Amino acid sequence: MEILLLVTIVIIAIAFINFKDYLNHPHKRPQINAQEDTQEFKQYQNPYKEQPNLQELSREEKIRDSEYGLIVALLAKLAQSDGKVCELELELMENTIMDITNALMLQSAMYQKDEILSILHQIFKETTQSVEELTMRYAAYTKGQYKSRLKLVEYMFSLAYADGKLGENEREIILDVAAYLEIDNTDFNTLYEEYEKFYANTIQAKDIQESYKILGVSEEDSIEHIKDAYKKLVQEYHPDILHHKGLDESIIEKYTQKLQEINTAYEAIKAHKNAQK
């Protein structure tokens, strides 16, 4: 017992001597390697640190990448596929572009009308992406919106037949778009057969007086005035593919027949005017 007590006293004495030496000689204390510590801190990546903002897309890029921009690009591919764009096609596209412009202005106050029109016209003139890429991106926007997809395909038929016939290149594009959008074969074939049947029966030109009556003009009116009347009627009867309210309406029944009547009358009047020169 006395030996154990003696050992304890010795240990305490040694510890006290060491602690006193530590306090009196600070240079003997262990030093922290400041350089290594700083380097380690620099390498540490704070997961909560705010990441740098990605470069924002330009307004043109935003419109090109939007659902509406993709629609214009797809319609451009179709309209230009046969190497020419007839007057009715141009008018239909112009009215569709105007519809899209108004829709974009409602979505965001940051856009100016002239700016949107300029961008959409540029998309229509220059679209380098493939039909597949454009359609797949459009499909991503319209998941679960089968009627909207079907209405786009129907409008493409209407646009392709604007000159009275369906070209082979136009047919292939519409087939591809329908496939990528997973349009049911029955629905596609129904549309195809309806347009084939309608245009198989060539629309007969009315007599010239009836043609003037259809456009609401007279024989004395200038060709410029007659063209303005034609444009207004096309605008009135062009299909609106942007709003869900008309998804269940048949374009061929509500719009195509009237548009072809207007276009036939206009072509007859132009021929009559040229014959009078």
C-alpha positions in Angstrom: 0.0 0.0 0.0 2.8 2.4 0.9 4.7 1.4 -2.4 1.5 2.2 -4.5 1.1 5.5 -2.8 4.8 6.4 -3.4 4.4 5.5 -7.2 1.4 7.7 -7.5 3.2 10.6 -5.9 6.1 10.2 -8.3 3.8 10.1 -11.4 2.0 13.3 -10.3 5.4 15.0 -9.7 6.7 14.2 -13.2 3.4 15.4 -14.8 3.6 18.7 -12.9 7.2 19.2 -13.9 6.4 18.6 -17.6 3.4 20.9 -17.6 5.5 23.7 -15.9 8.2 23.2 -18.6 5.5 23.4 -21.4 4.2 26.8 -20.0 7.7 28.3 -19.6 9.0 27.2 -23.1 6.4 27.9 -25.8 8.9 27.2 -28.6 8.7 23.5 -27.6 5.0 23.3 -28.3 4.0 21.4 -31.5 3.5 23.8 -34.4 0.5 23.6 -36.9 1.6 23.6 -40.5 -0.3 26.6 -41.7 0.6 26.1 -45.4 -0.8 22.6 -45.5 -3.9 23.6 -43.7 -4.5 26.5 -46.1 -4.0 24.3 -49.1 -6.5 21.7 -47.7 -9.0 24.5 -47.2 -8.6 25.8 -50.7 -9.3 22.3 -52.1 -12.5 21.9 -50.1 -15.6 22.3 -52.2 -18.6 23.7 -50.4 -21.7 21.8 -51.8 -23.9 24.7 -50.7 -21.9 27.4 -52.4 -23.9 29.1 -55.1 -22.9 27.9 -58.5 -22.2 30.5 -61.3 -25.2 31.2 -63.4 -25.3 29.6 -66.8 -25.3 32.0 -69.7 -28.9 33.0 -70.4 -30.4 32.1 -73.7 -31.1 35.0 -76.1 -34.7 35.8 -76.9 -34.3 34.3 -80.4 -33.0 31.0 -78.8 -35.8 30.9 -76.3 -38.4 31.3 -79.1 -36.6 28.7 -81.3 -36.6 26.2 -78.5 -40.2 26.8 -77.5 -43.2 24.7 -78.5 -44.4 27.5 -80.8 -41.0 27.9 -82.4 -40.9 24.2 -83.1 -44.3 24.4 -84.8 -43.1 27.1 -87.2 -39.9 25.2 -88.0 -41.9 22.0 -88.7 -44.4 23.8 -91.0 -41.4 25.5 -92.7 -39.9 22.1 -93.4 -43.2 21.0 -94.9 -44.0 24.1 -97.0 -40.5 24.2 -98.5 -40.2 20.5 -99.1 -41.5 20.5 -102.7 -39.3 23.5 -103.7 -42.0 26.1 -103.9 -44.5 27.8 -101.6 -47.8 28.8 -103.2 -49.7 32.0 -102.3 -52.2 30.3 -100.1 -49.5 28.4 -98.2 -47.8 31.8 -97.5 -51.0 33.3 -96.3 -51.8 30.4 -94.0 -48.2 30.5 -92.6 -48.4 34.3 -92.1 -51.6 33.9 -90.2 -50.2 31.1 -88.1 -47.1 33.2 -87.3 -49.3 36.0 -86.3 -51.3 33.7 -84.0 -48.1 32.5 -82.4 -46.8 36.1 -82.0 -50.0 37.1 -80.1 -49.7 34.0 -77.9 -46.0 34.8 -77.0 -46.9 38.4 -76.2 -49.6 37.1 -73.8 -47.0 34.8 -72.1 -44.4 37.4 -71.5 -44.3 41.2 -71.6 -40.6 41.2 -72.4 -41.3 40.6 -76.1 -42.1 43.2 -78.6 -44.4 42.3 -81.5 -42.0 43.3 -84.3 -39.2 41.4 -82.6 -41.2 38.2 -82.4 -42.4 38.5 -86.0 -38.9 39.0 -87.1 -37.6 35.9 -85.2 -40.5 33.7 -86.4 -40.0 34.7 -90.0 -36.3 33.9 -89.6 -37.2 30.5 -88.3 -39.5 29.9 -91.3 -36.8 30.9 -93.7 -33.8 29.2 -92.1 -34.3 25.9 -90.2 -31.3 23.6 -90.3 -32.5 20.9 -87.8 -34.0 17.7 -89.1 -37.7 16.8 -89.0 -36.9 14.1 -86.5 -35.1 16.4 -84.1 -37.8 19.1 -84.3 -40.6 16.6 -83.8 -39.0 14.8 -80.9 -38.5 18.1 -79.1 -42.1 19.1 -79.9 -43.2 15.7 -78.5 -41.5 16.5 -75.2 -43.6 19.6 -74.9 -46.9 17.8 -75.7 -46.7 14.7 -73.5 -50.3 13.6 -72.7 -51.7 16.1 -75.3 -52.7 13.6 -78.0 -55.4 15.9 -79.5 -52.9 18.8 -79.9 -50.5 16.4 -81.7 -53.3 15.1 -84.0 -54.4 18.7 -84.7 -50.9 19.6 -85.8 -50.8 16.6 -88.2 -54.2 17.6 -89.6 -53.0 21.2 -90.1 -49.9 19.9 -91.9 -52.3 18.0 -94.4 -54.2 21.3 -94.9 -51.0 23.2 -95.6 -49.6 20.6 -97.9 -52.8 20.5 -100.0 -53.0 24.3 -100.3 -51.8 24.0 -103.9 -54.4 21.3 -104.6 -52.1 18.2 -104.4 -49.9 16.3 -101.9 -46.3 16.1 -103.0 -44.2 13.0 -102.3 -41.8 14.9 -100.1 -44.7 16.5 -98.2 -46.3 13.1 -97.7 -43.0 11.7 -96.2 -42.6 14.5 -93.8 -46.2 14.2 -92.5 -45.7 10.4 -92.2 -42.5 11.0 -90.2 -44.1 13.6 -87.9 -47.1 11.4 -87.2 -44.8 8.4 -86.4 -42.6 10.4 -84.0 -45.7 11.9 -82.3 -47.2 8.4 -82.0 -50.4 9.2 -83.8 -52.7 6.1 -84.0 -52.7 4.5 -87.5 -56.5 4.7 -87.6 -56.6 8.4 -86.9 -53.8 9.1 -89.4 -55.5 7.0 -92.2 -58.8 8.7 -91.5 -57.2 12.2 -92.0 -55.3 11.0 -95.1 -58.4 9.5 -96.8 -60.5 12.6 -96.0 -58.1 14.9 -97.7 -57.5 12.5 -100.6 -61.3 12.2 -101.2 -61.8 16.0 -100.9 -59.1 16.9 -103.4 -59.9 14.0 -105.8 -63.0 16.0 -106.7 -61.4 19.0 -108.3 -63.0 22.2 -107.2 -64.6 23.8 -110.2 -64.0 27.5 -110.8 -67.1 29.6 -110.5 -68.1 32.0 -113.2 -66.2 35.2 -112.9 -69.1 37.2 -111.4 -69.6 34.6 -108.8 -65.8 34.7 -108.0 -66.0 38.5 -107.5 -69.0 37.9 -105.2 -67.1 35.3 -103.1 -64.3 37.8 -102.4 -66.8 40.6 -101.8 -65.2 42.8 -104.5 -66.2 44.2 -107.9 -64.7 44.0 -111.4 -63.8 47.7 -111.2 -61.6 47.2 -108.1 -57.8 47.2 -108.5 -55.9 43.9 -108.2 -54.3 45.4 -105.0 -57.7 45.9 -103.4 -58.8 42.4 -104.5 -55.6 40.9 -103.0 -56.2 42.7 -99.7 -59.8 41.3 -99.6 -58.4 37.8 -100.3 -55.9 38.1 -97.5 -58.6 39.2 -95.0 -60.8 36.2 -96.0 -57.9 33.8 -95.6 -57.2 35.3 -92.2 -60.8 34.9 -91.2 -61.0 31.2 -92.2 -57.5 30.0 -91.4 -57.4 27.2 -88.8 -56.3 28.1 -85.3 -54.1 25.2 -84.1 -52.9 26.9 -80.9 -56.1 26.8 -78.8 -57.7 23.8 -77.3 -61.2 25.1 -78.0 -61.1 23.8 -81.6 -59.4 20.5 -81.1 -62.5 18.5 -81.8 -63.4 20.4 -85.0 -62.5 19.1 -88.4 -60.3 21.4 -90.3 -61.3 20.0 -93.6 -65.0 20.6 -92.8 -64.8 24.0 -91.1 -61.9 25.6 -92.9 -60.5 23.8 -95.9 -63.6 23.8 -98.1 -64.1 27.6 -97.6 -60.4 28.4 -98.1 -60.3 26.4 -101.3 -63.4 28.2 -102.5 -61.8 31.6 -101.7 -58.5 30.6 -103.3 -60.2 29.3 -106.5 -62.2 32.5 -106.8 -59.0 34.6 -106.3 -57.1 32.6 -109.0 -60.0 33.0 -111.4 -60.1 36.8 -110.8 -56.3 37.1 -111.3 -56.6 35.2 -114.6 -59.5 37.5 -115.7 -57.6 40.6 -114.8 -54.5 39.4 -116.8 -56.7 38.6 -119.8 -58.0 42.2 -119.8 -54.5 43.7 -120.1 
